[in-house]
Amino acid sequence: MQALTLKSDRAIAELFYQVTHSGNLTRTESHGLRELCQSALSEDARDAVNRLLHATRRGWVRISD
């Protein structure tokens, strides 16, 4: 479980960096983030996911196809 958590934390960090610089999130990535919220994540990873989802709700990040 620890290795899976570290792998998912790194993937979330990379996605967070990419989305904050581009301002775009694909629908697939958005659905994946919502599913990740249901799984066991570290506190930092959960905060990053929540920030990305909040940014999409506020319109700061666009969802593209």
PDB file of N, CA, C and O in Angstrom:
ATOM      1  N   MET A   1       0.821  -1.195   0.000  1.00  0.00           N
ATOM      2  CA  MET A   1       0.000   0.000   0.000  1.00  0.00           C
ATOM      3  C   MET A   1       0.864   1.259   0.000  1.00  0.00           C
ATOM      4  O   MET A   1       0.499   2.255  -0.624  1.00  0.00           O
ATOM      5  N   GLN A   2       1.997   1.227   0.686  1.00  0.00           N
ATOM      6  CA  GLN A   2       2.880   2.391   0.751  1.00  0.00           C
ATOM      7  C   GLN A   2       3.406   2.760  -0.635  1.00  0.00           C
ATOM      8  O   GLN A   2       3.426   3.937  -0.996  1.00  0.00           O
ATOM      9  N   ALA A   3       3.835   1.754  -1.420  1.00  0.00           N
ATOM     10  CA  ALA A   3       4.350   2.028  -2.758  1.00  0.00           C
ATOM     11  C   ALA A   3       3.266   2.616  -3.647  1.00  0.00           C
ATOM     12  O   ALA A   3       3.538   3.530  -4.425  1.00  0.00           O
ATOM     13  N   LEU A   4       2.051   2.111  -3.547  1.00  0.00           N
ATOM     14  CA  LEU A   4       0.933   2.637  -4.329  1.00  0.00           C
ATOM     15  C   LEU A   4       0.644   4.082  -3.951  1.00  0.00           C
ATOM     16  O   LEU A   4       0.391   4.918  -4.819  1.00  0.00           O
ATOM     17  N   THR A   5       0.683   4.374  -2.658  1.00  0.00           N
ATOM     18  CA  THR A   5       0.437   5.740  -2.197  1.00  0.00           C
ATOM     19  C   THR A   5       1.498   6.692  -2.728  1.00  0.00           C
ATOM     20  O   THR A   5       1.173   7.790  -3.178  1.00  0.00           O
ATOM     21  N   LEU A   6       2.766   6.285  -2.682  1.00  0.00           N
ATOM     22  CA  LEU A   6       3.841   7.132  -3.188  1.00  0.00           C
ATOM     23  C   LEU A   6       3.709   7.361  -4.681  1.00  0.00           C
ATOM     24  O   LEU A   6       3.945   8.467  -5.166  1.00  0.00           O
ATOM     25  N   LYS A   7       3.336   6.333  -5.407  1.00  0.00           N
ATOM     26  CA  LYS A   7       3.162   6.462  -6.859  1.00  0.00           C
ATOM     27  C   LYS A   7       2.012   7.406  -7.175  1.00  0.00           C
ATOM     28  O   LYS A   7       2.137   8.258  -8.056  1.00  0.00           O
ATOM     29  N   SER A   8       0.898   7.268  -6.473  1.00  0.00           N
ATOM     30  CA  SER A   8      -0.246   8.133  -6.741  1.00  0.00           C
ATOM     31  C   SER A   8       0.043   9.569  -6.289  1.00  0.00           C
ATOM     32  O   SER A   8      -0.407  10.517  -6.932  1.00  0.00           O
ATOM     33  N   ASP A   9       0.778   9.736  -5.206  1.00  0.00           N
ATOM     34  CA  ASP A   9       1.153  11.079  -4.763  1.00  0.00           C
ATOM     35  C   ASP A   9       2.001  11.789  -5.820  1.00  0.00           C
ATOM     36  O   ASP A   9       1.793  12.970  -6.098  1.00  0.00           O
ATOM     37  N   ARG A  10       2.936  11.078  -6.394  1.00  0.00           N
ATOM     38  CA  ARG A  10       3.793  11.667  -7.434  1.00  0.00           C
ATOM     39  C   ARG A  10       2.976  12.023  -8.670  1.00  0.00           C
ATOM     40  O   ARG A  10       3.174  13.086  -9.258  1.00  0.00           O
ATOM     41  N   ALA A  11       2.056  11.142  -9.070  1.00  0.00           N
ATOM     42  CA  ALA A  11       1.212  11.399 -10.237  1.00  0.00           C
ATOM     43  C   ALA A  11       0.323  12.617  -9.993  1.00  0.00           C
ATOM     44  O   ALA A  11       0.127  13.433 -10.894  1.00  0.00           O
ATOM     45  N   ILE A  12      -0.210  12.742  -8.793  1.00  0.00           N
ATOM     46  CA  ILE A  12      -1.056  13.891  -8.464  1.00  0.00           C
ATOM     47  C   ILE A  12      -0.239  15.166  -8.470  1.00  0.00           C
ATOM     48  O   ILE A  12      -0.703  16.195  -8.962  1.00  0.00           O
ATOM     49  N   ALA A  13       0.972  15.117  -7.930  1.00  0.00           N
ATOM     50  CA  ALA A  13       1.833  16.301  -7.919  1.00  0.00           C
ATOM     51  C   ALA A  13       2.175  16.750  -9.338  1.00  0.00           C
ATOM     52  O   ALA A  13       2.173  17.945  -9.631  1.00  0.00           O
ATOM     53  N   GLU A  14       2.468  15.790 -10.219  1.00  0.00           N
ATOM     54  CA  GLU A  14       2.779  16.125 -11.611  1.00  0.00           C
ATOM     55  C   GLU A  14       1.559  16.703 -12.319  1.00  0.00           C
ATOM     56  O   GLU A  14       1.677  17.669 -13.073  1.00  0.00           O
ATOM     57  N   LEU A  15       0.394  16.118 -12.080  1.00  0.00           N
ATOM     58  CA  LEU A  15      -0.837  16.631 -12.680  1.00  0.00           C
ATOM     59  C   LEU A  15      -1.148  18.028 -12.160  1.00  0.00           C
ATOM     60  O   LEU A  15      -1.536  18.907 -12.929  1.00  0.00           O
ATOM     61  N   PHE A  16      -0.980  18.232 -10.868  1.00  0.00           N
ATOM     62  CA  PHE A  16      -1.225  19.545 -10.266  1.00  0.00           C
ATOM     63  C   PHE A  16      -0.333  20.599 -10.919  1.00  0.00           C
ATOM     64  O   PHE A  16      -0.804  21.684 -11.259  1.00  0.00           O
ATOM     65  N   TYR A  17       0.939  20.291 -11.094  1.00  0.00           N
ATOM     66  CA  TYR A  17       1.875  21.216 -11.735  1.00  0.00           C
ATOM     67  C   TYR A  17       1.448  21.519 -13.168  1.00  0.00           C
ATOM     68  O   TYR A  17       1.425  22.676 -13.586  1.00  0.00           O
ATOM     69  N   GLN A  18       1.113  20.476 -13.909  1.00  0.00           N
ATOM     70  CA  GLN A  18       0.719  20.647 -15.309  1.00  0.00           C
ATOM     71  C   GLN A  18      -0.541  21.502 -15.429  1.00  0.00           C
ATOM     72  O   GLN A  18      -0.599  22.404 -16.266  1.00  0.00           O
ATOM     73  N   VAL A  19      -1.536  21.231 -14.612  1.00  0.00           N
ATOM     74  CA  VAL A  19      -2.813  21.939 -14.706  1.00  0.00           C
ATOM     75  C   VAL A  19      -2.670  23.384 -14.252  1.00  0.00           C
ATOM     76  O   VAL A  19      -3.265  24.273 -14.861  1.00  0.00           O
ATOM     77  N   THR A  20      -1.904  23.643 -13.210  1.00  0.00           N
ATOM     78  CA  THR A  20      -1.758  25.027 -12.750  1.00  0.00           C
ATOM     79  C   THR A  20      -1.021  25.874 -13.771  1.00  0.00           C
ATOM     80  O   THR A  20      -1.251  27.082 -13.844  1.00  0.00           O
ATOM     81  N   HIS A  21      -0.146  25.278 -14.557  1.00  0.00           N
ATOM     82  CA  HIS A  21       0.564  26.054 -15.585  1.00  0.00           C
ATOM     83  C   HIS A  21      -0.234  26.199 -16.871  1.00  0.00           C
ATOM     84  O   HIS A  21      -0.158  27.233 -17.534  1.00  0.00           O
ATOM     85  N   SER A  22      -1.000  25.170 -17.229  1.00  0.00           N
ATOM     86  CA  SER A  22      -1.745  25.229 -18.488  1.00  0.00           C
ATOM     87  C   SER A  22      -3.144  25.814 -18.310  1.00  0.00           C
ATOM     88  O   SER A  22      -3.681  26.434 -19.228  1.00  0.00           O
ATOM     89  N   GLY A  23      -3.735  25.617 -17.131  1.00  0.00           N
ATOM     90  CA  GLY A  23      -5.094  26.094 -16.898  1.00  0.00           C
ATOM     91  C   GLY A  23      -6.149  25.192 -17.497  1.00  0.00           C
ATOM     92  O   GLY A  23      -7.324  25.557 -17.544  1.00  0.00           O
ATOM     93  N   ASN A  24      -5.745  24.010 -17.958  1.00  0.00           N
ATOM     94  CA  ASN A  24      -6.675  23.055 -18.583  1.00  0.00           C
ATOM     95  C   ASN A  24      -6.598  21.703 -17.896  1.00  0.00           C
ATOM     96  O   ASN A  24      -5.538  21.260 -17.454  1.00  0.00           O
ATOM     97  N   LEU A  25      -7.754  21.068 -17.822  1.00  0.00           N
ATOM     98  CA  LEU A  25      -7.875  19.730 -17.260  1.00  0.00           C
ATOM     99  C   LEU A  25      -8.801  18.949 -18.179  1.00  0.00           C
ATOM    100  O   LEU A  25      -9.871  19.442 -18.538  1.00  0.00           O
ATOM    101  N   THR A  26      -8.412  17.748 -18.562  1.00  0.00           N
ATOM    102  CA  THR A  26      -9.278  16.959 -19.429  1.00  0.00           C
ATOM    103  C   THR A  26     -10.392  16.335 -18.603  1.00  0.00           C
ATOM    104  O   THR A  26     -10.285  16.212 -17.383  1.00  0.00           O
ATOM    105  N   ARG A  27     -11.460  15.943 -19.282  1.00  0.00           N
ATOM    106  CA  ARG A  27     -12.575  15.288 -18.592  1.00  0.00           C
ATOM    107  C   ARG A  27     -12.121  13.982 -17.936  1.00  0.00           C
ATOM    108  O   ARG A  27     -12.553  13.648 -16.833  1.00  0.00           O
ATOM    109  N   THR A  28     -11.260  13.260 -18.617  1.00  0.00           N
ATOM    110  CA  THR A  28     -10.753  12.004 -18.070  1.00  0.00           C
ATOM    111  C   THR A  28      -9.979  12.258 -16.782  1.00  0.00           C
ATOM    112  O   THR A  28     -10.148  11.534 -15.802  1.00  0.00           O
ATOM    113  N   GLU A  29      -9.138  13.274 -16.781  1.00  0.00           N
ATOM    114  CA  GLU A  29      -8.376  13.615 -15.577  1.00  0.00           C
ATOM    115  C   GLU A  29      -9.308  14.068 -14.453  1.00  0.00           C
ATOM    116  O   GLU A  29      -9.089  13.734 -13.289  1.00  0.00           O
ATOM    117  N   SER A  30     -10.333  14.819 -14.801  1.00  0.00           N
ATOM    118  CA  SER A  30     -11.289  15.289 -13.805  1.00  0.00           C
ATOM    119  C   SER A  30     -12.015  14.125 -13.143  1.00  0.00           C
ATOM    120  O   SER A  30     -12.170  14.097 -11.922  1.00  0.00           O
ATOM    121  N   HIS A  31     -12.460  13.168 -13.948  1.00  0.00           N
ATOM    122  CA  HIS A  31     -13.147  11.994 -13.395  1.00  0.00           C
ATOM    123  C   HIS A  31     -12.179  11.164 -12.548  1.00  0.00           C
ATOM    124  O   HIS A  31     -12.558  10.624 -11.509  1.00  0.00           O
ATOM    125  N   GLY A  32     -10.937  11.068 -12.999  1.00  0.00           N
ATOM    126  CA  GLY A  32      -9.937  10.329 -12.237  1.00  0.00           C
ATOM    127  C   GLY A  32      -9.672  10.968 -10.881  1.00  0.00           C
ATOM    128  O   GLY A  32      -9.488  10.271  -9.883  1.00  0.00           O
ATOM    129  N   LEU A  33      -9.655  12.299 -10.848  1.00  0.00           N
ATOM    130  CA  LEU A  33      -9.445  12.997  -9.576  1.00  0.00           C
ATOM    131  C   LEU A  33     -10.597  12.740  -8.618  1.00  0.00           C
ATOM    132  O   LEU A  33     -10.388  12.551  -7.419  1.00  0.00           O
ATOM    133  N   ARG A  34     -11.796  12.734  -9.143  1.00  0.00           N
ATOM    134  CA  ARG A  34     -12.965  12.474  -8.279  1.00  0.00           C
ATOM    135  C   ARG A  34     -12.930  11.060  -7.714  1.00  0.00           C
ATOM    136  O   ARG A  34     -13.316  10.835  -6.567  1.00  0.00           O
ATOM    137  N   GLU A  35     -12.469  10.113  -8.516  1.00  0.00           N
ATOM    138  CA  GLU A  35     -12.344   8.748  -8.020  1.00  0.00           C
ATOM    139  C   GLU A  35     -11.228   8.639  -6.992  1.00  0.00           C
ATOM    140  O   GLU A  35     -11.339   7.877  -6.031  1.00  0.00           O
ATOM    141  N   LEU A  36     -10.152   9.396  -7.188  1.00  0.00           N
ATOM    142  CA  LEU A  36      -9.048   9.368  -6.228  1.00  0.00           C
ATOM    143  C   LEU A  36      -9.466   9.885  -4.864  1.00  0.00           C
ATOM    144  O   LEU A  36      -8.921   9.459  -3.846  1.00  0.00           O
ATOM    145  N   CYS A  37     -10.417  10.789  -4.832  1.00  0.00           N
ATOM    146  CA  CYS A  37     -10.894  11.312  -3.554  1.00  0.00           C
ATOM    147  C   CYS A  37     -11.475  10.206  -2.687  1.00  0.00           C
ATOM    148  O   CYS A  37     -11.485  10.317  -1.462  1.00  0.00           O
ATOM    149  N   GLN A  38     -11.957   9.143  -3.313  1.00  0.00           N
ATOM    150  CA  GLN A  38     -12.555   8.042  -2.582  1.00  0.00           C
ATOM    151  C   GLN A  38     -11.505   7.070  -2.032  1.00  0.00           C
ATOM    152  O   GLN A  38     -11.796   6.281  -1.133  1.00  0.00           O
ATOM    153  N   SER A  39     -10.284   7.131  -2.575  1.00  0.00           N
ATOM    154  CA  SER A  39      -9.258   6.174  -2.166  1.00  0.00           C
ATOM    155  C   SER A  39      -8.380   6.744  -1.051  1.00  0.00           C
ATOM    156  O   SER A  39      -8.503   7.909  -0.673  1.00  0.00           O
ATOM    157  N   ALA A  40      -7.506   5.905  -0.544  1.00  0.00           N
ATOM    158  CA  ALA A  40      -6.601   6.309   0.540  1.00  0.00           C
ATOM    159  C   ALA A  40      -5.451   7.122  -0.044  1.00  0.00           C
ATOM    160  O   ALA A  40      -4.628   6.594  -0.792  1.00  0.00           O
ATOM    161  N   LEU A  41      -5.396   8.399   0.296  1.00  0.00           N
ATOM    162  CA  LEU A  41      -4.341   9.290  -0.157  1.00  0.00           C
ATOM    163  C   LEU A  41      -3.681   9.942   1.043  1.00  0.00           C
ATOM    164  O   LEU A  41      -4.251  10.007   2.132  1.00  0.00           O
ATOM    165  N   SER A  42      -2.467  10.421   0.818  1.00  0.00           N
ATOM    166  CA  SER A  42      -1.832  11.198   1.868  1.00  0.00           C
ATOM    167  C   SER A  42      -2.555  12.533   1.993  1.00  0.00           C
ATOM    168  O   SER A  42      -3.296  12.929   1.094  1.00  0.00           O
ATOM    169  N   GLU A  43      -2.344  13.209   3.082  1.00  0.00           N
ATOM    170  CA  GLU A  43      -3.022  14.490   3.304  1.00  0.00           C
ATOM    171  C   GLU A  43      -2.631  15.521   2.246  1.00  0.00           C
ATOM    172  O   GLU A  43      -3.476  16.287   1.783  1.00  0.00           O
ATOM    173  N   ASP A  44      -1.355  15.541   1.864  1.00  0.00           N
ATOM    174  CA  ASP A  44      -0.903  16.483   0.834  1.00  0.00           C
ATOM    175  C   ASP A  44      -1.552  16.197  -0.514  1.00  0.00           C
ATOM    176  O   ASP A  44      -1.973  17.118  -1.213  1.00  0.00           O
ATOM    177  N   ALA A  45      -1.632  14.924  -0.878  1.00  0.00           N
ATOM    178  CA  ALA A  45      -2.249  14.556  -2.152  1.00  0.00           C
ATOM    179  C   ALA A  45      -3.737  14.892  -2.145  1.00  0.00           C
ATOM    180  O   ALA A  45      -4.266  15.390  -3.139  1.00  0.00           O
ATOM    181  N   ARG A  46      -4.409  14.624  -1.035  1.00  0.00           N
ATOM    182  CA  ARG A  46      -5.837  14.944  -0.934  1.00  0.00           C
ATOM    183  C   ARG A  46      -6.052  16.454  -1.050  1.00  0.00           C
ATOM    184  O   ARG A  46      -7.009  16.891  -1.689  1.00  0.00           O
ATOM    185  N   ASP A  47      -5.177  17.251  -0.442  1.00  0.00           N
ATOM    186  CA  ASP A  47      -5.287  18.708  -0.553  1.00  0.00           C
ATOM    187  C   ASP A  47      -5.106  19.166  -1.998  1.00  0.00           C
ATOM    188  O   ASP A  47      -5.830  20.046  -2.464  1.00  0.00           O
ATOM    189  N   ALA A  48      -4.143  18.574  -2.710  1.00  0.00           N
ATOM    190  CA  ALA A  48      -3.906  18.945  -4.110  1.00  0.00           C
ATOM    191  C   ALA A  48      -5.119  18.608  -4.972  1.00  0.00           C
ATOM    192  O   ALA A  48      -5.523  19.408  -5.816  1.00  0.00           O
ATOM    193  N   VAL A  49      -5.697  17.439  -4.765  1.00  0.00           N
ATOM    194  CA  VAL A  49      -6.887  17.037  -5.523  1.00  0.00           C
ATOM    195  C   VAL A  49      -8.036  17.996  -5.237  1.00  0.00           C
ATOM    196  O   VAL A  49      -8.721  18.442  -6.157  1.00  0.00           O
ATOM    197  N   ASN A  50      -8.247  18.309  -3.969  1.00  0.00           N
ATOM    198  CA  ASN A  50      -9.327  19.229  -3.607  1.00  0.00           C
ATOM    199  C   ASN A  50      -9.103  20.618  -4.198  1.00  0.00           C
ATOM    200  O   ASN A  50     -10.061  21.272  -4.609  1.00  0.00           O
ATOM    201  N   ARG A  51      -7.871  21.069  -4.246  1.00  0.00           N
ATOM    202  CA  ARG A  51      -7.575  22.385  -4.850  1.00  0.00           C
ATOM    203  C   ARG A  51      -7.877  22.397  -6.335  1.00  0.00           C
ATOM    204  O   ARG A  51      -8.428  23.368  -6.855  1.00  0.00           O
ATOM    205  N   LEU A  52      -7.516  21.314  -7.024  1.00  0.00           N
ATOM    206  CA  LEU A  52      -7.807  21.244  -8.458  1.00  0.00           C
ATOM    207  C   LEU A  52      -9.311  21.208  -8.722  1.00  0.00           C
ATOM    208  O   LEU A  52      -9.807  21.884  -9.624  1.00  0.00           O
ATOM    209  N   LEU A  53     -10.019  20.429  -7.943  1.00  0.00           N
ATOM    210  CA  LEU A  53     -11.472  20.369  -8.129  1.00  0.00           C
ATOM    211  C   LEU A  53     -12.122  21.706  -7.788  1.00  0.00           C
ATOM    212  O   LEU A  53     -13.065  22.124  -8.460  1.00  0.00           O
ATOM    213  N   HIS A  54     -11.635  22.368  -6.765  1.00  0.00           N
ATOM    214  CA  HIS A  54     -12.157  23.693  -6.400  1.00  0.00           C
ATOM    215  C   HIS A  54     -11.891  24.701  -7.522  1.00  0.00           C
ATOM    216  O   HIS A  54     -12.754  25.514  -7.852  1.00  0.00           O
ATOM    217  N   ALA A  55     -10.698  24.640  -8.100  1.00  0.00           N
ATOM    218  CA  ALA A  55     -10.351  25.556  -9.191  1.00  0.00           C
ATOM    219  C   ALA A  55     -11.246  25.349 -10.402  1.00  0.00           C
ATOM    220  O   ALA A  55     -11.579  26.310 -11.096  1.00  0.00           O
ATOM    221  N   THR A  56     -11.640  24.107 -10.667  1.00  0.00           N
ATOM    222  CA  THR A  56     -12.549  23.874 -11.800  1.00  0.00           C
ATOM    223  C   THR A  56     -13.940  24.411 -11.491  1.00  0.00           C
ATOM    224  O   THR A  56     -14.597  24.971 -12.369  1.00  0.00           O
ATOM    225  N   ARG A  57     -14.392  24.247 -10.255  1.00  0.00           N
ATOM    226  CA  ARG A  57     -15.714  24.781  -9.889  1.00  0.00           C
ATOM    227  C   ARG A  57     -15.739  26.296  -9.968  1.00  0.00           C
ATOM    228  O   ARG A  57     -16.755  26.869 -10.362  1.00  0.00           O
ATOM    229  N   ARG A  58     -14.659  26.955  -9.607  1.00  0.00           N
ATOM    230  CA  ARG A  58     -14.594  28.414  -9.621  1.00  0.00           C
ATOM    231  C   ARG A  58     -14.337  28.976 -11.021  1.00  0.00           C
ATOM    232  O   ARG A  58     -14.476  30.181 -11.234  1.00  0.00           O
ATOM    233  N   GLY A  59     -13.965  28.124 -11.972  1.00  0.00           N
ATOM    234  CA  GLY A  59     -13.727  28.587 -13.320  1.00  0.00           C
ATOM    235  C   GLY A  59     -12.283  28.998 -13.581  1.00  0.00           C
ATOM    236  O   GLY A  59     -11.976  29.533 -14.647  1.00  0.00           O
ATOM    237  N   TRP A  60     -11.408  28.759 -12.637  1.00  0.00           N
ATOM    238  CA  TRP A  60      -9.997  29.105 -12.807  1.00  0.00           C
ATOM    239  C   TRP A  60      -9.275  28.119 -13.698  1.00  0.00           C
ATOM    240  O   TRP A  60      -8.257  28.451 -14.305  1.00  0.00           O
ATOM    241  N   VAL A  61      -9.804  26.895 -13.777  1.00  0.00           N
ATOM    242  CA  VAL A  61      -9.268  25.850 -14.633  1.00  0.00           C
ATOM    243  C   VAL A  61     -10.387  25.393 -15.546  1.00  0.00           C
ATOM    244  O   VAL A  61     -11.494  25.106 -15.091  1.00  0.00           O
ATOM    245  N   ARG A  62     -10.094  25.325 -16.845  1.00  0.00           N
ATOM    246  CA  ARG A  62     -11.080  24.881 -17.822  1.00  0.00           C
ATOM    247  C   ARG A  62     -10.993  23.374 -18.010  1.00  0.00           C
ATOM    248  O   ARG A  62      -9.909  22.792 -17.975  1.00  0.00           O
ATOM    249  N   ILE A  63     -12.147  22.754 -18.211  1.00  0.00           N
ATOM    250  CA  ILE A  63     -12.192  21.335 -18.522  1.00  0.00           C
ATOM    251  C   ILE A  63     -12.367  21.197 -20.025  1.00  0.00           C
ATOM    252  O   ILE A  63     -13.317  21.725 -20.602  1.00  0.00           O
ATOM    253  N   SER A  64     -11.450  20.487 -20.646  1.00  0.00           N
ATOM    254  CA  SER A  64     -11.503  20.302 -22.100  1.00  0.00           C
ATOM    255  C   SER A  64     -11.683  18.818 -22.413  1.00  0.00           C
ATOM    256  O   SER A  64     -11.545  17.961 -21.540  1.00  0.00           O
ATOM    257  N   ASP A  65     -11.990  18.540 -23.662  1.00  0.00           N
ATOM    258  CA  ASP A  65     -12.192  17.136 -24.082  1.00  0.00           C
ATOM    259  C   ASP A  65     -10.921  16.489 -24.520  1.00  0.00           C
ATOM    260  O   ASP A  65     -10.924  15.318 -24.900  1.00  0.00           O
TER     261      ASP A  65
END
